[in-house]
Amino acid sequence: MAFINVSFGKIHYEWVLPNSFDTTPIIFLHEALGSIGQWKSFPKLLCERLQTNGIVYERQGHGLSTPFDRERTHRYLHDYALQELPELLDALEIKEPVHLVGHSDGGSIALLFAAYFPNRVANVVSMAAHAFVEEITLQGIQGVVPNYSLIRSKLQRYHPNDVDALFSAWQLTWQSDEFLNWNIEDEIRTITAPTLVLQGDEDEYGTSDQVWRIVKAIGSKAEGRIIDNCKHIPHLQQEDVSLELIEKFWKA
């Protein structure tokens, strides 16, 4: 268990396969209600497969990192991508271009970081990322909110500092009037790194339009893949398929 200080507070992070390979690490970026533990074994399996090391970390307000000290706005993904992540890489003295693997919110953050810091990114894998707001996303969130009491204890195991603040920030921000027009398609047109965009065909938080519009915005450097029999978490619900697709992309 390790912590490092940035302007957002203390960030909890862990190395994956430390000292096993002399390579640029993969930076794993978790989902909206995610943490290090919620990745399960996927980071280790992917790093072993690609023979590289990695870093998993918890953004402010998540896991064991510093709880929120400011109100979340409709720009929160930009804040994480353009402020917190660069500060984290600087604090860890990682100067070479990194590989980014992001899921859901983490996928959107990876895309934003790659767009604004092209010289700091080797390649990007986004899984179930959002580039714009869809009705299916809002409906998915609205379906979870009434059942929060049923999932609170499970989430609290991963977010012991203030799970209620995290859940509230997630659902209130996405359902706010300011967020309805949130869209990063124009911004990600500047991405130059090879990018793989993955999504499950049964994703309850987004349609396949997310994939194809992200690919269209980035252009020839991007490729999209829809994973069959998969909902919102490809790396857990279709782990083997996700590993194979990322390995194929990586080698290409």
Secondary structure, 3 states (H helix, E strand, C coil): CEEEEECCEEEEEEEECCCCCCCCCEEEECCCCCCCHHHCCHHHHHHHHHCCCEEEEECCCCCCCCCCCCCCCCCHHHHHHHHHHHHHHHHCCCCCCEEEEEECHHHHHHHHHHHHCHHHEEEEEEECCCCECCHHHHHHHHHHHHHHHHHHHHHHHHCCCCHHHHHHHHHHHHCCHHHCCCECCCHHHHCCCCEEEEEECCCCCCCCHHHHHHHHHHCCCEEEEEECCCCCCHHHHCHHHHHHHHHHHHHC
